[in-house]
């Protein structure tokens, strides 16, 4: 993985081509040791399998306001994933991050 910072055009292209996905980091109860849920982490996987680190694209997306487009496109995917997770663990709590800009976006 490189330290490349990607342009807004690169990020837009990746979103248009479905290169973003969620990885789920488990949340474990200290009391029981059981998995109680997870956190959805946005990842960019290029067609060649290279993973672009969030720090290489999220600051540009946030600065430009394009982050709201990413949220709008990825939210339905998140909902689909949560439905799948709930089939396995009905009481799972899934956390996800949004930008402050999303709070002002219709």
Wavefront OBJ file of the C-alpha trace (Angstrom):
o trace
v 0.000 0.000 0.000
v 1.305 3.394 -0.962
v 1.035 6.848 0.528
v -0.694 8.174 -2.594
v -3.375 10.784 -2.026
v -6.150 10.375 -4.577
v -7.891 13.139 -6.491
v -11.577 13.863 -6.292
v -11.923 12.516 -9.837
v -10.343 9.209 -8.738
v -12.745 8.990 -5.802
v -15.774 9.785 -7.983
v -14.711 7.124 -10.492
v -14.267 4.554 -7.726
v -17.741 5.279 -6.348
v -19.266 5.076 -9.838
v -17.558 1.711 -10.426
v -18.634 0.151 -7.123
v -15.144 -0.031 -5.649
v -16.241 0.942 -2.131
v -17.363 -1.636 0.408
v -17.666 -2.106 4.136
v -15.411 -4.164 6.352
v -16.906 -5.059 9.706
v -14.823 -4.818 12.850
v -16.369 -6.953 15.604
v -17.397 -5.423 18.910
v -16.838 -7.834 21.776
v -18.421 -7.673 25.224
v -15.802 -7.468 27.973
v -18.276 -9.135 30.341
v -19.046 -12.215 28.229
v -16.405 -12.316 25.518
v -19.197 -12.668 22.952
v -19.492 -10.660 19.771
v -22.300 -8.164 20.312
v -22.069 -6.275 17.051
v -19.626 -4.469 14.866
v -18.534 -1.255 13.271
v -18.863 -0.706 9.535
v -15.608 0.645 8.117
v -15.583 2.076 4.598
v -12.914 0.589 2.358
v -11.869 1.222 -1.239
v -10.761 -1.882 -3.090
v -9.358 -1.185 -6.549
v -10.052 -3.657 -9.400
v -6.548 -5.123 -9.042
v -7.275 -5.919 -5.375
v -5.240 -3.050 -3.948
v -6.771 -1.532 -0.828
v -6.698 2.253 -0.660
v -6.345 3.381 2.935
v -9.082 5.708 4.262
v -6.540 8.436 4.955
v -5.724 8.496 1.253
v -9.254 9.428 0.155
v -11.539 10.418 3.033
v -9.910 13.809 3.762
v -10.303 14.822 0.093
v -13.901 13.562 0.029
v -14.678 15.466 3.228
v -12.941 18.690 2.132
v -14.742 18.742 -1.211
v -18.158 17.832 0.196
v -18.227 14.662 -1.945
v -18.477 12.663 1.268
v -22.253 13.161 1.153
v -22.358 11.433 -2.235
v -20.412 8.504 -0.809
v -22.831 8.269 2.108
v -25.860 8.435 -0.196
v -24.534 5.604 -2.378
v -23.194 3.423 0.446
v -26.093 3.695 2.914
v -28.295 1.225 0.985
v -25.359 -1.234 0.937
v -24.972 -0.807 4.684
v -28.661 -1.533 5.207
v -28.421 -4.678 3.054
v -25.374 -5.837 5.021
v -27.132 -5.213 8.347
v -30.085 -7.294 7.173
v -27.675 -10.152 6.374
v -25.909 -9.799 9.722
v -29.268 -9.856 11.545
v -30.026 -13.242 9.950
v -27.066 -14.649 11.871
v -27.218 -12.505 15.020
v -30.595 -10.882 15.521
v -29.472 -8.611 18.342
v -26.295 -7.336 16.667
v -25.683 -3.603 16.981
v -23.860 -2.113 14.006
v -22.140 1.263 14.323
v -21.097 3.412 11.376
v -19.585 6.823 10.918
v -21.040 9.728 9.018
v -19.678 13.158 8.274
v -21.042 16.276 9.926
v -21.816 17.361 6.347
v -24.256 14.437 6.095
v -26.324 16.005 8.863
v -26.977 18.987 6.601
v -27.573 16.977 3.450
v -31.101 16.069 2.378
l 1 2 3 4 5 6 7 8 9 10 11 12 13 14 15 16 17 18 19 20 21 22 23 24 25 26 27 28 29 30 31 32 33 34 35 36 37 38 39 40 41 42 43 44 45 46 47 48 49 50 51 52 53 54 55 56 57 58 59 60 61 62 63 64 65 66 67 68 69 70 71 72 73 74 75 76 77 78 79 80 81 82 83 84 85 86 87 88 89 90 91 92 93 94 95 96 97 98 99 100 101 102 103 104 105 106
